[in-house]
Amino acid sequence: MKDINHPRHYNECGERDEDGSAKFEAIKIIEDWGLGFCLGNAVKYICRAPHKGCELQDLEKALWYISRACEHPESIKVLTGRRFNVAEVAEAWRLDGHLTMALGRIAEGHPVDAEMALRGRLEELR
């Protein structure tokens, strides 16, 4: 069952919590940052993309979710007092500059800027 709940690409992010799960697992970040469905999925795809072997496809999915969130700005919330900061998440997942910027802009509630940063990485991959 562990392989279903915690496949390898879920756990490419370094440190472990006391229960053995990855400290910076995408779902933990999404919950901590209080992200809704679209931006939560974007974070999931951004974090895992470099580790699954299909980075271009996963980042295109992330872009789709970010674009969808931009269409519904009323659904975007920004929480303070978060456990995880963007720099430590990006370092744990070994994200490049564009992906770190996209993640940061999502965390700050600026999906339009996240979309631009993500497009920069997609241009590099194409």
N, C-alpha and C positions, 0 to 999 in steps of 0.2 A: 504494500500500500504506500510506502514511503516514496517510491518512484513516481506514483501518480500525483501525490501531494507536493513533492519536492524534486522534480526532475533536475538534472544537472544544470541546465541553463537558468533555473530559478536560484541556484546557489553559487553562482560565479562571483559572488560579491564579498568575499573575504570573511571577516569576523563572524563568530557564531554567538548566539544567545545561549543562555543556560540550558534550554531545551534541545540544543543541537541544531536548531534551524538557523538560517542565515540572518544575521542582524539586520541587514539592509535588503531583505526580500521585498520585492516590488509591492506586494499587498500591504506590508507593514508601512511603507512609505505613503502609499495612497490613503490608508486609514489615518495615519498621523497628520497628513496635510489636509485631511477633510475633503478630498477631491470627489467630484461626482463621476458618473459613468464615463463620459467622454474624455475628460482630462485624466482620469484614473487609468483608462485604457492606453492613452497616449504615453503616460509614464511607464506603464508596463512594457510597451513595445520599445520605447527608447532605451530603457535599462537592459533589456534582454537581447536587443538586436545584434550587438557585436559578438554575442556568444552562441548564437543558434545556427550560424552558417547561412542565413538568409537576410542579411542586414538591409539590403535595399528594399526588399518586400516588407519587412517589419517596419522600417521607417516610413514607407508609403502608407502603411496602415496607421501609424502614429499621426502622420500628417492629416489623414482623413478625419480622425477623431478630433484633432485640434481645430480643423476647419469647421467641423460640426459644432464644437463648443463656441467658436466665434459667431456662429449664427444665433446662439442662444446665450448672450452675455449675462442675462438675469440669473442664470444657473451657476455662475462662477462665484465662489466664496474664497476668502483668504483667511486662514486661521493663524493666530499668533500662538506663541508658546509651544512650538512644535519640538518634538524630540530629535528629529533628524534635520540637519541643515544641508543645503544643496551641495556644498563643497565636499562634505564627507560622503554623501551618496554618490556623487560623480567619481570620486576617488575609488570608492569601494567597487563600483561597477566598471572602472577603467574607461570612462567616457571621454571622448575627444572634446575640443573646445566648443564646437557647434552643438553637440548634444548636451554638454554642461549648460550652455547658455539657454537652450530650449527648456531644459529641466528647471532652471532658475526662473525663467519667465512664467512657466506654468505655476510654480510654487508662489509666485508673487501675484498671480491672477491676471497675467498679460498674455493671453493666448495668441494675439496677433503677432507679438514680438517672438513668441515661441515658434510660430509658424515660419517666420522669416529665418530664424536660426536653423531650423530643421531643413528648410529648403537649401541652405548653404551646404549642409552635409550631403544631401541628396545629389546636388550638382557635382560634388567631389566623387561620388560613387558611380555616377552615370558616365 
